[in-house]
Amino acid sequence: MFKYDMLLVVVSILLTVICVLVGVAFLTLLERKV
């Protein structure tokens, strides 16, 4: 169970990092278009 909790934490951290990267890339693309 402990390993499953750790895996869940790692997955959520990865998802958060990916979301932040996608958001930053999206904002930079919008700024370039303008």
Phi, psi and omega in degrees: 000322180297317180297322180296320179296317180297318179298319180297319180296315180297317181296317180293324179295316179298317179298320180296315180298317180297318180298318180295316180298316180296319179297316180295316180297319180297317180295319180295321179296318179297318181294324180292322180294323181280000000 
